[in-house]
Amino acid sequence: MEYGIVSNIQHYSLQDGPGIRTTVFLKGCPLRCRWCCNPETQNAQPEFMKLEKIGRRMSTDEILQEVEKDEVFFRRGGGGLTVSGGEPLFQGGFTLALLTEAKRRHLKTAIETSGYGEQELVLRIAEKLDMIYMDLKCLDPEKHRHWTGVVNDRILENICMVAGLSGRGRFTVRTPVIPGFNDTEEEIGKICRFLKSLPGELSYELLPYHRLGRDKYTGLGREYPMGDVRLSADEISSLREIVRGYGLEATQEGAEGNWPSML
C-alpha cells in the first residue's frame, strides 16, 4: 500500500471539476508562485500554520475511504475525486497509485496540476484521469522562472503531449491572470496563439487574480509576496474578449471565491 503526505481533504468542492467533488490536497510543490493561495502546501513535510498542524501521512485506502463518503453526490451529479496541491506530480508515484485505486473503485477522477513533471509520469497519470486541468502561466521561460522559481520547458512539453491525447471536454488549460506578470493583451495573445497551434481539443480558462490566501502567509510567519496589487473586473473582461477573438473558450466568469482550489 502506498502512503503520501496530505494537507487537506475538502468535501463538496464545486470549482475543481464537474459536479460535486472531493478534493485531496497533497503537500509539496517545486514551484514558488508569488501569488500562490495555498502556501501551506508548498513544503513537502508537515508544518504548523498558527496552531494547526498541516500535513499528515495517509494511505491510498485511508484517503479513498474518506472520498467514498461522498459517493451518493458523485452518482447524482457526475462528480468524483480531484487530486490537487501543492503539486500532485511532486508525489508522482503516490498520485499514480491513488488514481489507479480510484479507477478500480469506479470513481471519476481529475487532477489540478502546474504540469511541471517528467513526461513519462504525466502520461501514466493521464491514463487514469477523466479530467485534466493544467496551468499555463506565460510562454517566456525566464519570466516564468522569475515569478515561479522554475522555467516552463517541461510544462509546455506536457501541455503539447496531453493536448494530443485528449478528446472533447477532457483537457482544460488555465491561466491565472496576475497583475504585473501576464495581465496584458500581448501575454494572453501569445498563449492563445500557442494553444491554437496544438493538436487535439482543449478548453481554456482565464482566472482573475485574487488575494484569498493572504492570511495563510501570516499564519505561516511569511510575508505575502504580492503586496496590495489588484485586478479590476474591466481588465479581466477585456482579456476574455481577446481570448474569444481567437476562438477559444474563456470560462470562469465568477468573482473572488469562485476559484479552483489549487491556484
PABAKOL-958823 format. One line per 10 residues: their letters; for each residue x, y, z of N, C-alpha, C. Coordinates in Angstrom, 3 decimals, decimal comma. Example, Ala and Ser with C-alpha at 12.3 -4.5 7.8 and 13.67 -1.06 7.14 Angstrom:
REM residues 2
as = 13,190:-5,690:7,800:12,300:-4,500:7,800:13,200:-3,300:7,800  12,850:-2,250:7,080:13,670:-1,060:7,140:12,900:0,030:7,870
This chain:
REM residues 263
meygivsniq = 0,842:-1,195:0,000:0,000:0,000:0,000:0,878:1,246:0,000  0,496:2,226:-0,815:1,265:3,460:-0,937:0,816:4,489:0,103  1,781:5,326:0,549:1,495:6,386:1,504:1,976:7,725:0,941  1,233:8,790:1,250:1,621:10,127:0,848:1,325:11,119:1,951  1,787:12,362:1,766:1,548:13,426:2,735:0,420:14,314:2,205  -0,668:14,369:2,955:-1,882:15,088:2,571:-2,038:16,311:3,463  -2,329:17,452:2,876:-2,558:18,651:3,690:-4,020:18,804:4,074  -4,941:18,349:3,199:-6,358:18,529:3,497:-7,184:17,687:2,530  -8,353:17,260:2,991:-9,353:16,655:2,120:-10,600:17,509:2,234  -10,982:18,103:1,124:-12,103:19,050:1,109:-13,311:18,411:0,440
hyslqdgpgi = -14,409:18,309:1,176:-15,645:17,747:0,653:-16,496:18,833:-0,005  -17,373:18,421:-0,920:-18,364:19,299:-1,544:-17,713:20,456:-2,317  -16,613:20,187:-2,991:-15,967:21,211:-3,825:-16,744:21,359:-5,127  -16,952:22,608:-5,544:-17,716:22,878:-6,765:-16,873:23,481:-7,873  -15,606:23,814:-7,591:-14,778:24,502:-8,580:-13,598:23,663:-9,064  -13,538:22,407:-8,689:-12,374:21,580:-9,005:-12,713:20,451:-9,975  -13,662:20,716:-10,873:-14,076:19,715:-11,833:-15,581:19,633:-11,899  -16,118:18,808:-12,800:-17,570:18,715:-12,961:-18,253:18,097:-11,750  -19,456:18,565:-11,462:-20,227:18,012:-10,364:-19,658:18,381:-9,008  -20,136:17,690:-7,990:-19,617:17,865:-6,630:-18,394:16,976:-6,468
rttvflkgcp = -17,275:17,565:-6,043:-16,006:16,852:-5,957:-15,566:16,702:-4,507  -14,738:15,707:-4,262:-13,931:15,640:-3,050:-12,489:15,875:-3,477  -11,897:16,959:-2,990:-10,564:17,360:-3,432:-9,529:16,985:-2,385  -8,528:16,236:-2,820:-7,423:15,811:-1,959:-6,221:16,691:-2,267  -5,787:17,470:-1,280:-4,650:18,365:-1,441:-3,388:17,660:-0,939  -2,456:17,426:-1,842:-1,185:16,808:-1,473:-0,161:17,896:-1,160  0,772:17,557:-0,288:1,809:18,505:0,109:3,033:18,398:-0,802  3,683:19,524:-1,012:4,910:19,565:-1,793:4,692:20,157:-3,163  5,535:21,137:-3,532:5,467:21,748:-4,861:6,842:22,298:-5,219  7,325:22,037:-6,448:8,622:22,576:-6,862:8,556:24,037:-7,274
lrcrwccnpe = 7,347:24,574:-7,495:7,187:25,971:-7,857:7,007:26,830:-6,618  7,335:28,105:-6,764:7,094:29,091:-5,712:6,428:30,315:-6,338  5,235:30,115:-6,866:4,498:31,205:-7,496:4,225:32,296:-6,465  4,469:33,521:-6,827:4,323:34,622:-5,870:2,882:34,774:-5,394  1,930:34,396:-6,215:0,515:34,581:-5,895:-0,119:33,338:-5,283  0,642:32,307:-4,996:0,098:31,029:-4,539:-0,900:31,232:-3,398  -2,109:30,648:-3,538:-3,125:30,796:-2,491:-3,145:29,614:-1,531  -2,254:28,635:-1,759:-2,120:27,510:-0,836:-0,662:27,355:-0,386  -0,084:28,380:0,243:1,335:28,299:0,615:1,627:27,187:1,613  0,617:26,753:2,350:0,803:25,672:3,319:1,028:24,325:2,645
tqnaqpefmk = 0,840:24,262:1,325:1,080:23,008:0,600:2,426:23,003:-0,126  3,179:24,089:-0,072:4,423:24,167:-0,831:5,499:23,238:-0,277  5,706:23,263:1,026:6,722:22,412:1,641:6,222:20,970:1,706  7,138:20,037:1,511:6,744:18,631:1,426:6,379:18,035:2,777  6,940:18,558:3,850:6,752:17,959:5,163:5,665:18,681:5,957  5,077:18,016:6,951:4,096:18,676:7,816:4,689:19,920:8,479  3,846:20,916:8,725:4,267:22,163:9,361:3,069:22,763:10,082  3,328:23,803:10,862:2,251:24,437:11,613:1,880:25,768:10,963  0,584:25,993:10,822:0,047:27,278:10,386:-0,809:27,788:11,534  -0,318:28,845:12,193:-0,838:29,242:13,503:-0,675:28,048:14,442
lekigrrmst = -1,760:27,523:14,991:-1,631:26,393:15,916:-2,056:25,075:15,283  -2,328:25,102:13,994:-2,832:23,908:13,316:-1,707:23,205:12,563  -1,583:21,900:12,774:-0,608:21,122:12,026:-1,155:20,822:10,638  -0,385:21,167:9,616:-0,780:20,948:8,232:0,069:19,832:7,651  -0,590:18,745:7,288:0,116:17,619:6,674:0,092:16,381:7,538  -0,411:15,288:6,971:-0,364:14,004:7,673:-0,166:12,886:6,662  0,458:11,828:7,127:0,740:10,671:6,284:-0,521:9,818:6,188  -0,951:9,551:4,964:-2,155:8,760:4,752:-1,915:7,749:3,642  -2,592:6,629:3,731:-2,517:5,609:2,689:-3,575:5,874:1,624  -3,407:5,242:0,469:-4,426:5,353:-0,572:-5,777:4,884:-0,050
deilqevekd = -5,789:3,817:0,725:-7,046:3,283:1,238:-7,710:4,259:2,208  -6,927:4,873:3,097:-7,489:5,837:4,045:-8,118:7,018:3,313  -7,435:7,490:2,291:-7,952:8,626:1,531:-9,245:8,252:0,817  -9,272:7,114:0,164:-10,446:6,739:-0,615:-11,631:6,368:0,263  -11,369:5,889:1,460:-12,476:5,692:2,401:-13,155:7,027:2,707  -12,347:8,080:2,839:-12,892:9,409:3,092:-13,626:9,946:1,856  -13,022:9,747:0,696:-13,635:10,208:-0,555:-14,977:9,533:-0,787  -15,052:8,234:-0,530:-16,260:7,480:-0,826:-17,439:7,839:0,082  -17,202:8,609:1,125:-18,316:9,117:1,931:-19,234:10,015:1,101  -18,709:10,575:0,021:-19,479:11,486:-0,830:-20,008:10,800:-2,090
evffrrgggg = -19,948:9,478:-2,133:-20,278:8,762:-3,367:-21,706:9,011:-3,827  -22,635:9,220:-2,890:-24,015:9,476:-3,274:-24,126:10,758:-4,096  -23,301:11,762:-3,776:-23,295:13,009:-4,548:-22,653:12,800:-5,916  -21,640:11,945:-5,969:-20,997:11,675:-7,250:-21,993:11,054:-8,230  -22,761:10,103:-7,738:-23,709:9,394:-8,615:-24,780:10,336:-9,151  -25,209:11,278:-8,333:-26,284:12,184:-8,748:-25,805:13,245:-9,725  -24,574:13,723:-9,550:-24,143:14,883:-10,326:-22,913:14,694:-11,185  -22,394:13,466:-11,290:-21,228:13,239:-12,136:-19,925:13,719:-11,544  -19,893:13,901:-10,218:-18,665:14,350:-9,572:-17,702:13,208:-9,306  -16,725:13,481:-8,460:-15,728:12,459:-8,161:-14,555:13,019:-7,395
ltvsggeplf = -13,421:12,358:-7,533:-12,181:12,714:-6,844:-11,357:13,671:-7,690  -10,886:14,763:-7,072:-9,894:15,640:-7,687:-8,641:15,639:-6,819  -7,496:15,418:-7,431:-6,209:15,483:-6,737:-5,584:16,833:-7,053  -5,245:17,582:-5,995:-4,734:18,931:-6,152:-3,533:19,100:-5,241  -3,148:20,339:-4,971:-1,972:20,544:-4,146:-1,816:21,979:-3,710  -0,548:22,397:-3,444:0,673:21,729:-3,843:0,706:21,355:-5,312  1,497:20,356:-5,587:1,639:19,824:-6,937:1,555:18,305:-6,879  0,486:17,703:-7,417:0,347:16,255:-7,367:1,500:15,495:-8,012  2,155:16,103:-8,996:3,288:15,424:-9,647:4,506:15,363:-8,735  4,545:16,199:-7,701:5,659:16,176:-6,757:5,686:14,858:-5,997
qggftlallt = 4,513:14,337:-5,657:4,368:12,994:-5,103:3,803:12,085:-6,208  4,530:12,019:-7,313:4,001:11,405:-8,513:3,649:9,938:-8,371  4,507:9,158:-7,721:4,231:7,737:-7,543:2,996:7,509:-6,707  2,841:8,303:-5,660:1,663:8,185:-4,812:0,413:8,629:-5,561  0,509:9,713:-6,305:-0,640:10,182:-7,086:-1,099:9,114:-8,072  -0,154:8,480:-8,732:-0,498:7,403:-9,674:-1,188:6,247:-8,961  -0,666:5,858:-7,805:-1,275:4,756:-7,044:-2,679:5,122:-6,577  -2,863:6,366:-6,131:-4,171:6,807:-5,656:-5,195:6,793:-6,786  -4,805:7,309:-7,938:-5,721:7,354:-9,080:-6,017:5,959:-9,620  -5,015:5,092:-9,611:-5,219:3,717:-10,070:-6,261:3,012:-9,211
eakrrhlkta = -6,143:3,161:-7,890:-7,103:2,533:-6,995:-8,482:3,187:-7,112  -8,501:4,521:-7,330:-9,782:5,211:-7,503:-10,525:4,683:-8,728  -9,810:4,451:-9,818:-10,461:3,914:-11,018:-10,910:2,478:-10,789  -10,145:1,721:-10,022:-10,573:0,352:-9,716:-11,897:0,375:-8,952  -12,119:1,434:-8,179:-13,363:1,579:-7,425:-14,441:2,329:-8,223  -14,165:2,572:-9,503:-15,125:3,181:-10,430:-15,458:4,626:-10,073  -14,472:5,356:-9,545:-14,644:6,774:-9,259:-14,193:7,606:-10,455  -14,909:8,698:-10,718:-14,462:9,672:-11,700:-13,282:10,454:-11,118  -12,279:10,713:-11,941:-11,036:11,306:-11,427:-10,645:12,550:-12,213  -10,022:13,490:-11,505:-9,495:14,711:-12,118:-8,229:15,114:-11,381
ietsgygeqe = -7,435:15,950:-12,034:-6,220:16,466:-11,417:-6,106:17,955:-11,718  -5,567:18,717:-10,761:-5,176:20,106:-10,967:-3,661:20,161:-10,815  -2,971:20,558:-11,874:-1,515:20,477:-11,877:-0,891:21,661:-12,598  0,301:22,005:-12,179:1,097:23,003:-12,899:1,678:22,427:-14,176  1,669:21,099:-14,297:2,277:20,449:-15,453:3,767:20,262:-15,341  4,331:20,610:-14,180:5,782:20,520:-14,014:6,142:19,128:-13,486  6,477:18,232:-14,414:6,831:16,870:-14,042:7,392:16,116:-15,235  7,966:14,958:-14,966:8,529:14,145:-16,029:7,428:13,666:-16,969  7,707:13,707:-18,269:6,680:13,417:-19,264:6,139:11,990:-19,142  7,001:11,022:-18,871:6,544:9,640:-18,742:5,571:9,501:-17,576
lvlriaekld = 5,853:10,177:-16,470:4,958:10,135:-15,318:3,630:10,792:-15,642  3,674:11,943:-16,306:2,441:12,631:-16,685:1,592:11,748:-17,587  2,223:11,058:-18,512:1,490:10,175:-19,412:0,813:9,051:-18,652  1,518:8,431:-17,714:0,933:7,325:-16,938:-0,225:7,812:-16,067  -0,072:8,995:-15,485:-1,140:9,553:-14,665:-2,340:9,929:-15,529  -2,077:10,505:-16,710:-3,167:10,929:-17,600:-4,067:9,761:-17,988  -3,506:8,583:-18,066:-4,295:7,397:-18,427:-5,336:7,050:-17,359  -5,159:7,576:-16,137:-6,069:7,274:-15,030:-7,051:8,409:-14,763  -7,147:9,368:-15,666:-7,914:10,578:-15,415:-9,070:10,744:-16,391  -10,173:11,252:-15,871:-11,288:11,667:-16,714:-11,169:13,134:-17,110
miymdlkcld = -10,567:13,951:-16,237:-10,385:15,374:-16,496:-8,987:15,805:-16,062  -8,387:16,667:-16,879:-7,062:17,206:-16,579:-7,137:18,726:-16,640  -6,727:19,379:-15,558:-6,625:20,835:-15,509:-5,147:21,186:-15,327  -4,598:21,936:-16,281:-3,172:22,245:-16,246:-2,966:23,737:-16,458  -2,040:24,306:-15,689:-1,739:25,735:-15,790:-0,841:26,031:-16,984  -1,070:27,211:-17,582:-0,107:27,808:-18,498:-0,028:29,280:-18,130  1,042:29,656:-17,442:1,130:30,980:-16,832:1,709:32,020:-17,786  2,735:31,659:-18,543:3,278:32,516:-19,596:4,207:31,676:-20,448  4,588:32,201:-21,618:5,436:31,435:-22,534:6,919:31,734:-22,376  7,267:32,898:-21,877:8,678:33,270:-21,753:9,341:32,505:-20,610
pekhrhwtgv = 10,399:31,704:-20,883:10,969:30,853:-19,831:11,619:31,629:-18,691  12,317:32,715:-18,999:12,989:33,473:-17,941:11,996:34,249:-17,087  10,982:34,787:-17,719:9,937:35,473:-16,964:9,206:34,479:-16,067  8,955:33,292:-16,589:8,309:32,242:-15,808:9,159:31,886:-14,592  10,464:31,760:-14,784:11,347:31,428:-13,659:11,378:32,546:-12,626  11,368:33,788:-13,079:11,424:34,919:-12,150:10,210:34,946:-11,233  9,046:34,576:-11,765:7,799:34,672:-10,992:7,402:33,373:-10,306  7,935:32,242:-10,768:7,513:30,955:-10,191:8,661:30,127:-9,643  9,901:30,483:-9,981:11,052:29,730:-9,493:11,538:28,643:-10,429  10,796:28,347:-11,517:11,218:27,314:-12,463:10,967:27,811:-13,878
vndrilenic = 11,746:27,289:-14,844:11,454:27,556:-16,252:10,295:26,669:-16,685  9,729:26,963:-17,854:8,478:26,316:-18,242:8,612:25,271:-19,340  9,842:24,788:-19,615:10,009:23,860:-20,723:9,233:22,566:-20,510  9,302:21,988:-19,309:8,552:20,768:-19,021:7,047:20,989:-19,147  6,607:22,133:-18,682:5,178:22,437:-18,710:4,676:22,498:-20,144  5,396:23,200:-21,004:4,983:23,321:-22,399:4,990:21,967:-23,100  6,008:21,161:-22,831:6,066:19,824:-23,422:4,879:18,974:-22,985  4,529:19,062:-21,713:3,423:18,253:-21,205:2,078:18,733:-21,728  1,911:20,035:-21,878:0,672:20,548:-22,463:0,521:20,040:-23,892  1,598:20,093:-24,661:1,543:19,589:-26,037:1,182:18,111:-26,065
mvaglsgrgr = 1,790:17,332:-25,185:1,525:15,895:-25,161:0,081:15,602:-24,777  -0,403:16,231:-23,698:-1,751:15,947:-23,228:-2,793:16,424:-24,235  -2,537:17,558:-24,878:-3,471:18,050:-25,899:-3,628:17,044:-27,028  -2,536:16,388:-27,410:-2,598:15,399:-28,471:-3,347:14,143:-28,092  -3,426:13,865:-26,787:-4,101:12,658:-26,306:-5,577:12,868:-26,036  -5,984:14,103:-25,790:-7,286:14,366:-25,177:-8,400:14,497:-26,199  -9,571:14,001:-25,804:-10,780:14,198:-26,571:-11,566:15,377:-26,032  -12,715:15,620:-26,621:-13,537:16,774:-26,267:-13,912:16,758:-24,783  -13,698:17,923:-24,142:-14,130:18,091:-22,765:-13,231:17,465:-21,710  -12,085:16,904:-22,112:-11,243:16,194:-21,143:-10,093:17,032:-20,618
ftvrtpvipg = -9,602:18,005:-21,391:-8,399:18,746:-21,044:-8,706:20,238:-21,017  -8,410:20,875:-19,888:-8,604:22,316:-19,742:-7,288:22,964:-19,328  -6,887:23,976:-20,081:-5,721:24,791:-19,733:-6,222:26,034:-19,019  -5,535:26,396:-17,933:-5,917:27,557:-17,136:-4,770:28,554:-17,053  -5,107:29,829:-17,176:-4,123:30,888:-16,957:-4,599:31,777:-15,818  -3,931:31,741:-14,660:-4,223:32,734:-13,617:-3,667:34,086:-14,065  -4,515:35,077:-14,159:-4,109:36,394:-14,656:-3,578:37,215:-13,485  -2,279:37,510:-13,522:-1,586:38,107:-12,377:-1,089:39,509:-12,734  -1,490:40,537:-11,983:-1,036:41,903:-12,260:0,487:42,004:-12,286  0,995:42,661:-13,327:2,431:42,861:-13,463:3,175:41,692:-14,064
fndteeeigk = 2,488:40,584:-14,267:3,131:39,372:-14,787:2,607:39,001:-16,174  1,305:38,759:-16,276:0,771:38,301:-17,560:-0,578:38,935:-17,885  -0,860:40,098:-17,311:-2,181:40,721:-17,437:-2,269:41,698:-18,612  -1,608:41,368:-19,725:-1,613:42,245:-20,887:-2,134:41,513:-22,105  -2,599:42,285:-23,070:-3,065:41,718:-24,338:-1,951:40,924:-25,011  -0,713:41,432:-24,944:0,414:40,746:-25,565:0,633:39,365:-24,965  0,650:39,274:-23,633:0,919:37,993:-22,972:-0,202:36,982:-23,240  -1,444:37,403:-23,090:-2,557:36,484:-23,305:-2,659:36,105:-24,773  -2,363:37,040:-25,672:-2,365:36,722:-27,096:-1,347:35,657:-27,458  -0,154:35,732:-26,872:0,873:34,716:-27,116:0,387:33,331:-26,680
icrflkslpg = -0,245:33,278:-25,507:-0,757:31,998:-25,012:-1,836:31,466:-25,941  -2,739:32,335:-26,364:-3,819:31,899:-27,259:-3,270:31,343:-28,571  -2,277:32,009:-29,143:-1,703:31,515:-30,414:-1,025:30,166:-30,216  -0,367:29,993:-29,083:0,249:28,703:-28,781:-0,811:27,614:-28,664  -1,882:27,885:-27,944:-2,925:26,880:-27,754:-3,611:26,539:-29,068  -3,794:27,536:-29,925:-4,435:27,285:-31,218:-3,583:26,397:-32,114  -2,279:26,353:-31,858:-1,377:25,550:-32,685:-1,343:24,081:-32,283  -1,971:23,739:-31,162:-1,864:22,385:-30,623:-2,821:21,420:-31,312  -2,450:20,139:-31,350:-3,377:19,124:-31,859:-4,444:18,801:-30,815  -5,426:18,020:-31,218:-6,440:17,596:-30,255:-7,365:18,733:-29,872
elsyellpyh = -8,119:18,536:-28,793:-9,098:19,513:-28,349:-8,873:19,848:-26,880  -9,086:21,127:-26,569:-8,952:21,566:-25,184:-9,888:22,729:-24,927  -10,137:22,983:-23,665:-10,845:24,183:-23,221:-9,833:25,115:-22,558  -10,184:26,381:-22,472:-9,265:27,368:-21,911:-10,020:28,261:-20,934  -9,397:28,520:-19,801:-9,983:29,372:-18,774:-8,996:30,466:-18,357  -9,499:31,691:-18,267:-8,762:32,774:-17,623:-9,284:32,924:-16,203  -8,385:32,952:-15,246:-8,772:33,051:-13,842:-8,211:34,347:-13,264  -9,073:35,269:-12,823:-8,583:36,555:-12,309:-7,861:36,409:-10,979  -6,797:37,160:-10,838:-6,018:37,188:-9,599:-6,901:37,508:-8,398  -6,648:36,816:-7,295:-7,302:37,129:-6,030:-6,277:37,062:-4,896
rlgrdkytgl = -6,694:37,508:-3,720:-5,794:37,543:-2,559:-6,340:36,703:-1,413  -7,062:35,627:-1,756:-7,744:34,848:-0,731:-6,779:34,066:0,168  -5,539:33,877:-0,288:-4,586:33,135:0,525:-3,699:33,993:1,409  -3,971:35,300:1,427:-3,095:36,232:2,145:-2,904:35,883:3,609  -3,998:35,567:4,302:-3,914:35,295:5,738:-3,113:34,037:6,046  -3,035:33,124:5,094:-2,254:31,906:5,313:-0,770:32,228:5,466  -0,293:33,210:4,733:1,112:33,604:4,852:1,403:34,122:6,257  0,486:34,912:6,789:0,644:35,400:8,151:0,705:34,232:9,125  -0,191:33,249:8,935:-0,217:32,078:9,803:1,048:31,257:9,745  1,739:31,309:8,591:2,993:30,574:8,421:4,215:31,410:8,806
greypmgdvr = 3,972:32,655:9,208:5,074:33,540:9,562:5,837:34,045:8,361  5,132:34,166:7,222:5,761:34,606:5,980:5,082:35,870:5,471  5,809:36,642:4,685:5,251:37,852:4,080:4,565:37,495:2,770  3,396:38,080:2,526:2,678:37,844:1,278:3,416:38,536:0,137  3,895:37,798:-0,874:4,785:38,381:-1,878:4,145:39,408:-2,799  2,812:39,374:-2,967:2,176:40,214:-3,978:1,746:41,585:-3,464  1,887:41,833:-2,177:1,524:43,139:-1,658:0,052:43,444:-1,839  -0,253:44,678:-2,286:-1,645:45,130:-2,390:-2,138:45,253:-3,835  -1,479:44,631:-4,793:-1,919:44,751:-6,185:-3,301:44,129:-6,356  -4,034:44,642:-7,340:-5,383:44,158:-7,615:-5,603:44,079:-9,123
lsadeisslr = -6,643:43,357:-9,498:-7,037:43,232:-10,898:-8,507:43,602:-10,981  -8,836:44,541:-11,860:-10,220:45,003:-11,945:-11,056:44,084:-12,830  -12,367:44,149:-12,639:-13,291:43,366:-13,462:-13,206:43,787:-14,924  -12,997:45,079:-15,184:-12,891:45,553:-16,563:-11,655:44,981:-17,248  -10,567:44,888:-16,502:-9,333:44,343:-17,078:-9,512:42,886:-17,483  -10,098:42,083:-16,612:-10,274:40,676:-16,946:-11,287:40,502:-18,065  -12,302:41,346:-18,126:-13,282:41,280:-19,212:-12,620:41,567:-20,555  -11,720:42,537:-20,592:-11,012:42,862:-21,839:-10,151:41,697:-22,306  -9,497:41,040:-21,358:-8,659:39,903:-21,726:-9,503:38,732:-22,199  -10,673:38,553:-21,614:-11,554:37,472:-22,067:-12,034:37,712:-23,499
eivrgyglea = -12,238:38,971:-23,861:-12,625:39,281:-25,233:-11,516:38,916:-26,206  -10,275:39,113:-25,800:-9,141:38,718:-26,638:-9,144:37,213:-26,846  -9,377:36,466:-25,773:-9,421:35,004:-25,875:-10,527:34,568:-26,826  -11,693:35,166:-26,694:-12,805:34,810:-27,580:-12,486:35,140:-29,039  -11,700:36,191:-29,245:-11,297:36,550:-30,598:-10,453:35,491:-31,281  -9,793:34,674:-30,492:-9,015:33,562:-31,039:-9,848:32,285:-31,168  -11,127:32,377:-30,831:-11,990:31,205:-30,938:-11,807:30,210:-29,818  -11,277:30,664:-28,686:-11,097:29,805:-27,527:-12,142:30,131:-26,475  -12,437:29,164:-25,626:-13,343:29,419:-24,516:-12,673:30,364:-23,521  -13,488:31,104:-22,793:-12,966:31,979:-21,742:-13,910:31,884:-20,554
tqegaegnwp = -13,949:30,722:-19,940:-14,909:30,456:-18,880:-14,388:30,969:-17,546  -15,061:30,540:-16,449:-14,756:31,013:-15,087:-15,015:32,507:-14,978  -16,284:32,892:-15,080:-16,672:34,300:-15,039:-16,845:34,840:-13,634  -16,726:33,991:-12,609:-17,081:34,389:-11,251:-16,145:35,404:-10,636  -16,595:35,969:-9,523:-15,783:36,918:-8,768:-14,906:36,172:-7,789  -14,274:36,895:-6,864:-13,423:36,250:-5,854:-14,217:35,193:-5,107  -13,588:34,077:-4,879:-14,233:32,982:-4,173:-14,670:31,872:-5,098  -14,907:32,189:-6,389:-15,335:31,200:-7,360:-14,122:30,700:-8,129  -13,231:30,046:-7,405:-11,926:29,690:-7,958:-11,630:28,223:-7,762  -10,897:27,606:-8,705:-10,321:26,302:-8,418:-9,436:26,374:-7,181
sml = -9,318:25,270:-6,493:-8,651:25,293:-5,183:-7,138:25,464:-5,279  -6,535:25,052:-6,390:-5,083:24,949:-6,417:-4,419:26,298:-6,623  -5,037:27,218:-7,372:-4,328:28,393:-7,857:-4,247:29,517:-6,836
